[in-house]
Amino acid sequence: MTPQSNFTLLAPLQPGRVDAVRTLLASMNRRPGVADPANGILPFGRFARLHFARFIVLDDPTLGDIAEYGKAPPVLPVSLVFLVDCDGPADDFLADLVARAGPGLERVFSHCQGFTPGGDLLRWMKAHGRPAATAYVNWVGRTVRQIREEAVLRLALEAYLDEHAGPLADKPPRQVGDTLRAFVAAECRAGRLTLTEPAPTPLGWTLRKWAHLVGVPLALLGLLPLLLLYLPIFALQLRRREHSDPEVVPRPERAHLRHLADLEDHDISNQFSAIGSMKPGRFRRWTLIFVLWIVNYTARHVYDRGQLARVSTIHFARWVFIDDKRRLLFASNYDGSLDSYMDDFINKVAFGLNVVFSNGVGYPRTSWLISGGAKDEQKFKYFIRRHELPSEVWYNAHPGLTTLDLQRNTRIRDGLRRSAMTDDEAREWLALL
C-alpha cells in the first residue's frame, strides 16, 4: 500500500506583485480557477502521483474582525499558498516537481519575498512549508494510478455487458461473473487493461503509524490526572467566554459571492479554502491545538476508509496553523456544491464544526463548545462564506469521479478476485456495474 501525504507552502508576496501573480496563475487555467493539466508553467497532469493541487493568494478579508475584542488588526502581507495532495512521501514528490517543472515554479515564486532565481528551489520550498495540524485522506492507500485503472476497468466491463446483453441475459449471476473475469484476464494479457498490484507498504510509515496509534493514548493516560483537575476550571473559562465572545456574521458582499461562484461547480467535485484568526488569548489557542491533535488521531486511525465521521464526500482535507498559531488555514476537496457540503456537516457533525471553528473570531455562539454554533444555519453559512478564499488555480487528477465512485470501482475490482461467490454475492457485485 502506498500512503498519501500533503504539502503546504506559504510565502509572503512582494509589495505590488499581487496583480502580477494573479495574472500569471490565471494563465495556467482552462476556465476560471480550474487548471489546464497541460499548461506550460506547471503541467500538473504529467505528475502521476498528484491527486490535487492549488494556488491561493491569501489576502485575509477578515483581519479587521479582531477589533471586536478591542485589539488593533495586525498588518500582514498578502501571501501565496501552494497546496498538494500526493501519493508517497511529500519530499519525493517535491523533488520530482522541482526536477521537471523548476522553471515554471521559479516564475511563480519569483513574486515572493526572499526568493532568488537560480537558487536552491527545493530548499526554498521546504523552508516555506507549513505542517498540517490535522490531515484527512478519504481512503489511505488508494493511489492516482489505482483510481484511473479502476475507472477504465469499470467502463470496459459496462461496455462488455452492453455489447453482450443478449447472450448473458439467461446466465446465472456466477456464470456472468466468470465470463467477466475471463474477459478482464484476456484484456490484461492483450495490454488493453492494466491492473497494477499495490506496492508494499513502507516499513517506516508502518512503524510511525503504530507509534502514533499507541503513543497518543499513552500520552492522554499520563495527562489524565491533570486534565481531570483542570476540567472544572476549563468549564468555567469556556462558559465565560462563550457568553462574551462577539459574533461577526454579516451577510457576505455580493461581489465576493459572485467571484466564488465563478470558481465552483465546473465539475462534480469542488475545492474549498478558508482562513480565520484565533480568538485572543492562550485559552482558545490551546483548546484548538488539543482538539486538532485528537481530530488528527481519529483521521489517521479511525476515519481512513471512506468517511470523516458520517461525511463521505471529502477526498482530502487539512488544517494548518500559520502566523505563530494566530490564524488557521483550512482546505478541502469535496463532492457536490458548497451548500450541500455545508448542509452535510450541519446535519451530521455540527458538533465537530463547533469544537474546531468556534475558537475562531466571530463564529456563531456555541454552548459548551459543541451545541449551537453551526446549528444556526444562516449565521454559519455567512461566517463560512466571509472566510472563504478563492483558489486561483485548482487541479483535480480524477475529475468526474466522486468518492462513492472511487469506492464502487474498488469494490468492482475486488470482486474480480472472488471466484467463489454465491449467486446472491455475484448478483450484488454485478449490481455495481
ZIFEN-V577262 format. One record per residue. PSI is psi in degrees with one decimal (999 if undefined). Layout:
PSI + PSI
This chain:
134.8 + 111.3 + 161.3 + 159.0 + 175.7 + 163.5 + 136.3 + 122.2 + 134.6 + 124.3 + 131.9 + 139.3 + 151.2 + 144.1 + 135.0 + 6.2 + 5.6 + -48.6 + -38.3 + -43.2 + -34.3 + -40.2 + -43.0 + -45.7 + -38.6 + -28.3 + -11.4 + -4.3 + 154.2 + -16.6 + 167.9 + 119.1 + -10.7 + 121.5 + 145.3 + 115.9 + -21.5 + 20.1 + 155.0 + -7.7 + -53.5 + 89.4 + 83.1 + -36.4 + -14.3 + -6.9 + 102.1 + -12.8 + 2.8 + 120.5 + -58.5 + 150.8 + 155.6 + 155.3 + 136.0 + 137.2 + 108.9 + 93.4 + 93.4 + 112.5 + -2.8 + 12.4 + -33.7 + -13.1 + -24.0 + -17.9 + -21.3 + -18.6 + 10.6 + 19.2 + 146.7 + 134.5 + 137.7 + 151.1 + 106.6 + 144.5 + 151.1 + 136.5 + 160.1 + 131.9 + 133.9 + 125.0 + 139.9 + 149.3 + 124.5 + 167.4 + 138.8 + -177.0 + 137.7 + -35.3 + -41.0 + -41.2 + -43.0 + -40.5 + -42.7 + -40.5 + -47.0 + -40.5 + -35.3 + -15.5 + 26.9 + -48.8 + -41.2 + -42.0 + -39.2 + -38.4 + -39.9 + -50.5 + -9.9 + -13.6 + -5.6 + 151.1 + 138.8 + 5.0 + 131.7 + 110.1 + 140.0 + -3.1 + -166.7 + 93.3 + -43.6 + -43.7 + -40.5 + -43.2 + -44.3 + -35.7 + -25.1 + 12.0 + 147.5 + 121.3 + 147.4 + 129.8 + -34.4 + 137.4 + 141.3 + 135.3 + 127.9 + -45.4 + 98.4 + 127.4 + -11.5 + 109.1 + 167.0 + -42.5 + -45.3 + -44.3 + -46.2 + -41.9 + -40.7 + -30.6 + -42.0 + -40.0 + -47.7 + -43.8 + -39.1 + -42.4 + -41.3 + -40.2 + -39.7 + -43.1 + -39.7 + -42.1 + -30.6 + 30.3 + -41.1 + -57.5 + -29.0 + -12.0 + -37.1 + 1.1 + 146.0 + 155.4 + -39.6 + -36.7 + -37.7 + -42.5 + -43.0 + -38.6 + -42.3 + -36.5 + -42.1 + -39.7 + -45.9 + -41.6 + -42.3 + -40.3 + -37.0 + -41.7 + -34.0 + -7.2 + 7.3 + -19.3 + 145.7 + 128.2 + 89.9 + 133.5 + 146.1 + 144.1 + 156.8 + 143.8 + 128.8 + 133.3 + -42.3 + -41.2 + -42.5 + -43.5 + -42.1 + -38.4 + -46.0 + -37.0 + -40.9 + -40.9 + -41.0 + -36.1 + -40.6 + -48.9 + -37.7 + -40.6 + -42.1 + -39.4 + -41.7 + -32.7 + -9.7 + -46.3 + -41.8 + -39.7 + -40.0 + -38.9 + -36.9 + -19.8 + -48.1 + -38.3 + -42.0 + -44.1 + -42.3 + -45.6 + -41.1 + -50.2 + -36.1 + -42.3 + -37.3 + -30.1 + -27.1 + -21.2 + 130.3 + 146.3 + 140.2 + 89.8 + 52.2 + 160.8 + 131.4 + 153.0 + 143.2 + -39.0 + -38.7 + -43.7 + -39.6 + -41.5 + -43.6 + -41.5 + -33.0 + -23.3 + -2.2 + 159.2 + 28.6 + -16.9 + 175.1 + -19.9 + 156.3 + 168.2 + 154.1 + 132.2 + 141.3 + 152.0 + 144.6 + 152.1 + 146.2 + 146.8 + 143.4 + 151.3 + 158.4 + -28.0 + -53.9 + -36.5 + -47.9 + -30.5 + -46.7 + -39.0 + -44.9 + -43.8 + -46.2 + -29.5 + -43.5 + -42.9 + -39.6 + -37.7 + -46.4 + -35.7 + -33.8 + -32.4 + -13.9 + -53.9 + 65.9 + 14.2 + 61.0 + -8.4 + 143.5 + 106.0 + -118.9 + 12.2 + 123.8 + 6.3 + 2.0 + 128.7 + -56.2 + 149.9 + 156.1 + 153.0 + 127.1 + 123.1 + 139.0 + 168.8 + 54.1 + 42.5 + 27.0 + -15.6 + 158.0 + 128.5 + 130.6 + 136.5 + 139.1 + 160.5 + 123.4 + 168.0 + 146.6 + -174.6 + 164.4 + -37.8 + -44.4 + -34.9 + -48.1 + -40.6 + -39.2 + -47.1 + -43.9 + -44.5 + -28.4 + -40.8 + 47.7 + -34.5 + -35.4 + -40.3 + -42.7 + -44.5 + -25.2 + -61.5 + -13.5 + -11.7 + 0.3 + 150.5 + 129.3 + -3.2 + 143.5 + 141.9 + 134.6 + 169.4 + 120.0 + 33.5 + -24.4 + -26.5 + 166.0 + -139.5 + -110.5 + -18.7 + -21.3 + 86.1 + -46.8 + -45.9 + -41.8 + -44.2 + -36.5 + -44.6 + -47.7 + -46.8 + -37.3 + -33.3 + -5.5 + 142.9 + 135.7 + 140.9 + 124.5 + -36.4 + 133.7 + 128.9 + 134.4 + 118.4 + -16.4 + 65.1 + 151.3 + -2.2 + 120.6 + 171.0 + -34.2 + -36.4 + -44.3 + -42.0 + -42.1 + -44.2 + -37.4 + -39.7 + -36.6 + -46.5 + -43.9 + -34.7 + -26.1 + -26.0 + -12.4 + 88.0 + -23.1 + 64.4 + 150.2 + 169.7 + -40.0 + -41.3 + -40.9 + -40.4 + -42.7 + -39.2 + -44.5 + -25.5 + -16.4 + -16.9 + 999
